[in-house]
Amino acid sequence: MENVRVEKLLTICLFCTFHNLALFAQNADHAGGGIFSKLVEYNLINCDNTNNYNLNSKGDIEKLFFGDFNAPIEFFFEPSFEGVTGFRIVKDTKKQSYVLEIKRIPNYREARNITLNKYPLIGVPISQNISKDSSALITAHNNEMIAKIGEELPKLYKIETLSYPISDQFAKKMHEKMTSLIHNFKAREGPIQILENGEIIVWITHDGDEVTFRTVVDEEVWSLKIHAPTGNSRRMTDLCRQIIDETVRNKKFDEPKYSQLLDDFNGY
């Protein structure tokens, strides 16, 4: 069971080749944001003499969205105080065409409120002075409640899937752009800074969005997970969120618009 932050509680293989890995320039690196991880793993792993999809990089909630296999393209967005959303692009084997699957949790707030009422957290005003013993007891209580909430929440979630047909060209373009983003992702000005006097300062950011980009490349699955993304990763996050929000609201996928927006990433 993955750790769940308090802030959030208030809360087969496609394209064997790809091109233009330098589409995202390094002058838009991840700077001043949160922690990140970039993984390249085998897409399939052997368990009990059978090949299974490698889902090790996916958390519990993400597996509710994408737990059956690794799609060629996956986007997962987990904000601090809102509902979790995401999408993936898969191929309809019957129609031999690609489909955009948008994933949502319509009962997100309801499930959150149920668990918070069942496992209440203890809050202490900043202005209130408490003893170390009391602070330790409160911390222990809250950690226990957080663990129970994190275990029960996924069981209450109802996953909604909305499907929209897309062209082969758009699927390929999105795959190239997202693969390029993961490949060229660079981080600087991280959460640890060393001053001239040798003092080390660690900036810990608990709040903020958490996003995961994932693509399948040949026999590998590439994953980029970022807390509080900046630079090109923020731009791609905003674009993917726009695809979700506007497509759900309009009940149709405006492919020409989003295809042009993807093209506009050239030159960054």
C-alpha positions as CSV (number, residue, x, y, z in Angstrom):
1,M,0.0,0.0,0.0
2,E,1.5,3.3,-1.1
3,N,1.8,6.2,1.3
4,V,-1.0,8.7,1.1
5,R,-0.4,12.4,1.8
6,V,-2.7,14.2,4.2
7,E,-3.3,16.9,1.5
8,K,-4.6,14.3,-0.9
9,L,-6.9,12.8,1.6
10,L,-8.7,16.1,1.7
11,T,-8.9,15.0,-1.3
12,I,0.3,-4.5,-27.1
13,C,3.2,-2.5,-27.6
14,L,2.7,0.4,-30.0
15,F,5.1,2.3,-32.3
16,C,8.2,0.2,-32.4
17,T,10.1,3.3,-33.5
18,F,9.8,7.0,-32.7
19,H,11.4,10.2,-33.9
20,N,12.2,13.7,-32.9
21,L,13.3,13.0,-29.3
22,A,14.7,16.5,-29.1
23,L,11.2,18.1,-29.5
24,F,11.4,19.5,-26.0
25,A,14.4,21.8,-25.6
26,Q,16.4,21.8,-22.4
27,N,15.7,25.4,-21.7
28,A,12.4,24.4,-20.3
29,D,13.6,21.9,-17.7
30,H,11.9,21.0,-14.4
31,A,13.2,23.7,-12.1
32,G,12.1,24.7,-8.6
33,G,9.4,22.0,-8.6
34,G,8.9,18.8,-6.5
35,I,10.6,15.4,-6.5
36,F,10.4,13.1,-9.5
37,S,11.3,9.6,-10.7
38,K,12.1,8.5,-14.2
39,L,12.0,4.7,-14.9
40,V,12.7,2.5,-17.9
41,E,11.7,-1.1,-17.3
42,Y,10.7,-4.2,-19.2
43,N,7.1,-4.0,-20.3
44,L,6.6,-7.7,-19.7
45,I,8.0,-9.7,-16.8
46,N,8.0,-13.4,-16.3
47,C,6.0,-14.7,-13.3
48,D,5.3,-18.4,-12.8
49,N,6.5,-19.1,-16.4
50,T,4.0,-16.7,-17.8
51,N,4.5,-13.2,-19.2
52,N,2.7,-10.5,-17.4
53,Y,2.6,-6.7,-17.7
54,N,5.0,-4.9,-15.5
55,L,2.8,-2.7,-13.2
56,N,5.4,-2.1,-10.6
57,S,5.6,1.6,-11.2
58,K,1.8,2.1,-10.7
59,G,0.3,3.0,-7.3
60,D,-2.9,1.6,-5.9
61,I,-5.2,4.3,-7.3
62,E,-3.4,4.3,-10.7
63,K,-4.0,0.5,-11.0
64,L,-7.7,1.2,-10.7
65,F,-7.4,3.1,-13.9
66,F,-4.7,1.2,-15.7
67,G,-4.2,-2.0,-13.9
68,D,-5.0,-4.5,-16.7
69,F,-2.0,-3.7,-18.9
70,N,0.4,-1.0,-19.9
71,A,-1.2,1.0,-22.7
72,P,1.0,2.6,-25.4
73,I,0.2,6.0,-23.9
74,E,-1.0,6.8,-20.3
75,F,-1.5,10.0,-18.4
76,F,-2.4,10.0,-14.7
77,F,-3.2,13.2,-12.7
78,E,-3.6,13.4,-9.0
79,P,-4.2,16.9,-7.6
80,S,-4.0,17.9,-3.9
81,F,-7.7,18.7,-3.3
82,E,-9.6,17.5,-6.4
83,G,-10.6,14.3,-8.1
84,V,-8.1,12.0,-9.8
85,T,-8.3,11.8,-13.6
86,G,-6.4,10.3,-16.4
87,F,-6.5,8.9,-19.9
88,R,-4.9,6.2,-22.0
89,I,-4.8,5.5,-25.8
90,V,-5.5,1.9,-26.8
91,K,-6.2,0.1,-30.0
92,D,-9.6,-1.5,-30.6
93,T,-8.6,-4.8,-32.0
94,K,-12.0,-5.4,-33.5
95,K,-12.2,-2.2,-35.5
96,Q,-8.4,-1.8,-35.8
97,S,-8.6,1.8,-34.7
98,Y,-7.4,3.8,-31.8
99,V,-9.5,4.9,-28.8
100,L,-8.9,7.6,-26.2
101,E,-10.2,6.3,-22.9
102,I,-10.7,9.0,-20.3
103,K,-10.9,7.8,-16.6
104,R,-12.5,9.6,-13.7
105,I,-13.7,8.9,-10.2
106,P,-17.2,10.5,-10.0
107,N,-17.7,9.6,-6.3
108,Y,-14.3,11.0,-5.3
109,R,-15.6,13.5,-2.7
110,E,-18.2,11.2,-1.3
111,A,-15.6,8.4,-0.7
112,R,-13.1,10.9,0.8
113,N,-15.8,12.2,3.2
114,I,-16.8,8.7,4.2
115,T,-13.3,7.7,5.2
116,L,-12.4,11.0,6.9
117,N,-15.5,10.8,9.0
118,K,-14.7,7.1,9.8
119,Y,-11.0,7.8,10.5
120,P,-10.9,11.5,11.7
121,L,-7.6,13.3,11.9
122,I,-6.6,15.6,14.7
123,G,-5.6,19.1,13.7
124,V,-3.8,21.6,15.9
125,P,-3.8,25.3,15.3
126,I,-0.4,26.8,14.5
127,S,-0.8,29.3,17.3
128,Q,-1.4,26.6,19.9
129,N,1.5,25.4,21.9
130,I,1.4,21.7,22.8
131,S,3.9,19.4,24.7
132,K,6.2,17.0,22.9
133,D,4.3,14.1,24.3
134,S,1.0,15.4,23.1
135,S,2.5,16.1,19.7
136,A,3.8,12.6,19.5
137,L,0.4,11.1,20.3
138,I,-1.3,13.3,17.7
139,T,1.2,12.3,15.1
140,A,0.9,8.6,15.9
141,H,-2.9,8.9,15.8
142,N,-2.9,10.7,12.4
143,N,-0.4,8.3,10.9
144,E,-2.7,5.4,11.9
145,M,-5.8,7.1,10.5
146,I,-3.9,8.0,7.2
147,A,-2.9,4.4,6.8
148,K,-6.5,3.2,7.3
149,I,-7.9,5.8,4.9
150,G,-5.3,4.9,2.3
151,E,-6.3,1.3,2.6
152,E,-10.1,1.8,2.4
153,L,-10.3,4.6,-0.1
154,P,-9.5,2.6,-3.3
155,K,-12.2,0.1,-2.3
156,L,-14.9,2.8,-2.3
157,Y,-13.9,4.5,-5.6
158,K,-16.1,4.0,-8.7
159,I,-14.2,4.3,-11.9
160,E,-15.9,5.8,-14.9
161,T,-14.5,5.3,-18.4
162,L,-15.5,7.5,-21.4
163,S,-14.2,6.4,-24.9
164,Y,-13.7,8.5,-28.0
165,P,-12.3,7.4,-31.4
166,I,-9.1,9.0,-32.6
167,S,-7.0,8.7,-35.7
168,D,-3.8,6.7,-36.1
169,Q,-2.0,9.9,-36.8
170,F,-3.1,11.6,-33.5
171,A,-2.1,8.4,-31.6
172,K,1.3,8.4,-33.1
173,K,1.8,12.1,-32.6
174,M,0.9,11.9,-28.9
175,H,3.1,8.9,-28.4
176,E,6.1,10.7,-30.0
177,K,5.5,13.9,-27.9
178,M,5.1,12.0,-24.6
179,T,8.1,9.7,-25.3
180,S,10.1,12.8,-26.2
181,L,9.1,14.5,-22.9
182,I,10.2,11.5,-20.8
183,H,13.4,11.0,-22.8
184,N,14.5,14.6,-22.6
185,F,13.3,15.4,-19.1
186,K,16.0,17.2,-17.1
187,A,15.7,18.6,-13.5
188,R,17.7,21.4,-11.9
189,E,17.3,23.7,-8.9
190,G,16.0,20.8,-6.9
191,P,14.7,20.6,-3.3
192,I,18.2,20.6,-1.8
193,Q,20.4,23.7,-1.9
194,I,23.9,24.1,-0.5
195,L,24.8,27.6,0.6
196,E,28.2,29.2,0.4
197,N,28.8,28.5,4.1
198,G,28.2,24.8,3.5
199,E,24.8,24.8,5.1
200,I,22.3,22.4,3.4
201,I,18.7,23.5,3.0
202,V,16.1,21.0,2.1
203,W,12.8,22.4,0.7
204,I,10.0,19.8,1.2
205,T,6.9,20.5,-0.9
206,H,3.9,18.5,0.4
207,D,1.2,20.3,-1.6
208,G,0.8,20.4,-5.3
209,D,-0.2,18.2,-8.2
210,E,1.3,14.8,-8.9
211,V,1.4,13.6,-12.5
212,T,2.6,10.5,-14.3
213,F,3.4,10.1,-18.0
214,R,3.9,6.6,-19.3
215,T,4.6,5.1,-22.8
216,V,5.5,1.8,-24.2
217,V,8.6,1.8,-26.4
218,D,9.6,-1.5,-28.1
219,E,10.0,-4.0,-25.2
220,E,10.2,-1.3,-22.5
221,V,7.7,0.8,-20.5
222,W,8.9,4.3,-19.8
223,S,7.5,6.2,-16.7
224,L,7.9,9.8,-15.5
225,K,6.3,10.7,-12.2
226,I,6.6,14.3,-11.0
227,H,5.3,16.2,-8.0
228,A,4.5,19.8,-8.7
229,P,5.8,19.8,-12.3
230,T,7.3,22.8,-14.0
231,G,8.6,23.7,-17.5
232,N,7.7,21.4,-20.3
233,S,6.2,18.8,-18.0
234,R,3.8,21.4,-16.7
235,R,2.9,22.4,-20.2
236,M,2.2,18.8,-21.2
237,T,0.2,18.3,-17.9
238,D,-1.9,21.3,-18.7
239,L,-2.6,20.1,-22.3
240,C,-3.5,16.6,-21.1
241,R,-5.9,18.0,-18.5
242,Q,-7.4,20.3,-21.1
243,I,-8.0,17.2,-23.3
244,I,-9.8,15.5,-20.4
245,D,-11.9,18.5,-19.2
246,E,-13.0,19.8,-22.6
247,T,-13.7,16.4,-24.1
248,V,-15.9,15.4,-21.1
249,R,-17.7,18.8,-21.0
250,N,-18.3,18.8,-24.8
251,K,-19.0,15.1,-25.0
252,K,-16.7,14.9,-28.1
253,F,-13.0,14.9,-28.9
254,D,-11.8,17.9,-30.9
255,E,-8.9,16.1,-32.6
256,P,-7.8,19.0,-35.0
257,K,-7.5,21.4,-32.0
258,Y,-5.4,19.1,-29.8
259,S,-3.3,18.0,-32.8
260,Q,-2.4,21.6,-33.4
261,L,-1.7,22.2,-29.7
262,L,0.7,19.2,-29.8
263,D,2.4,20.7,-32.8
264,D,2.8,24.0,-30.9
265,F,5.2,22.2,-28.6
266,N,7.8,22.3,-31.3
267,G,10.4,25.1,-30.6
268,Y,10.3,25.0,-26.8
